[in-house]
């Protein structure tokens, strides 16, 4: 028999205790589901930010190579010309809306390569680097160039490297990710 304010269902059983059990069960299900949903949402945000950073690295390497080829293509002193254009590109890449901490986690390299017309071999020329390191450590060799027009006397390469740090930089879960791209003009 129902007592107090417990409702009676058509079969005649009390429903008060069952409702409390269902509310407790819903709370437990919510507590299990909530952390999984939060982790999934944060992971989607992280993947989006990695993709965005990758696109920015690609654009920066493209801008460096394009600027070098336009402004230094006919220059007599390639090294001086590359030094002149490297600073504005570095200042642009160090802007907070472009990269977080590019000066400590990023590097840009602008290189000029020369064709030896007699042998058909590509030889490295001048390289200017800036950012976290001023040492040019190119990550590709002649096979990375693919098929290029060998009638050109010089080729400009823009390379960009960025050490991405995850947002969820927990001590037990941190994935170091190095994003790199190069562009040839």
Secondary structure, 3 states (H helix, E strand, C coil): CCCCCCCECCCCCECHHHHHHHHHHHHHHHHHHHHHHHHHHHHHHHHHHHHHHHHHHHHHHHHHHHHHHHHHCCCCCHHHHHHHHHHHHHHHHCCCCCCCCHHHHEEEEEEEEEEECCCCEEEEEEEEEEECCCCCCCCCCHHHHCCCCCCCCEEEEEEEEEEECCCCCECCECCCEEEEEEEEC
